[in-house]
Amino acid sequence: MANDTAGNYIRAHRRRLGLTQRQLGALIGYGNGYAVSRHERGKVVPPLSVALAYEVALGIPVARIFNGIHSAASTSVTQNQQKFLAGRNRAALNQSTLGGDAT
């Protein structure tokens, strides 16, 4: 899956709460706002523990904060699921065509 950071809403939610980058950084465990700035601009995708800290600090589900990443993941999983099911169905069809037991 590509590193798709479009739709990162950290800045909007931070501003809604009236927090500076430095204040939000302190809330999620950083000593300054530099990492928050990089996350807001999509330069770096935060690790899961930090993404979950954003969820708690901002009061918004992580899937909504990182909507672009969530959408890309959802699309990727759906496509992979379709390929998986198609492959499984072909295997079952081949098995039944060969006279084998499909169970």
Phi, psi and omega in degrees: 000136181289158178279074184268108182253009177299139179088028176276119186250026179300310184302313182299316181288324177298314180294323178302325179273355179074028181261145170277167175300320180297317180295315178296320177302317179296320180298322184266003172105009175262152180279348181210186182264004184300313181294321178299316178302314180295324178291317180298321181278356180076017179286328182221136172271126183290153174297161183307316182299323179285320177301318178292326176295321175300317179304313181292313184294322184267345180071027182231137178303141183303327179295331177277327178293317182249058185301320181296316179294318179298316179297318179296319179295318180298315179298315181298314180295318179298315178296316179294323178296317179297318177296317180299312181294322177297318179294320179293320178294321177297318180296318179295320179296316178298319180297315181288329178292325181280357178084010180276170179274121184279005182271000000 
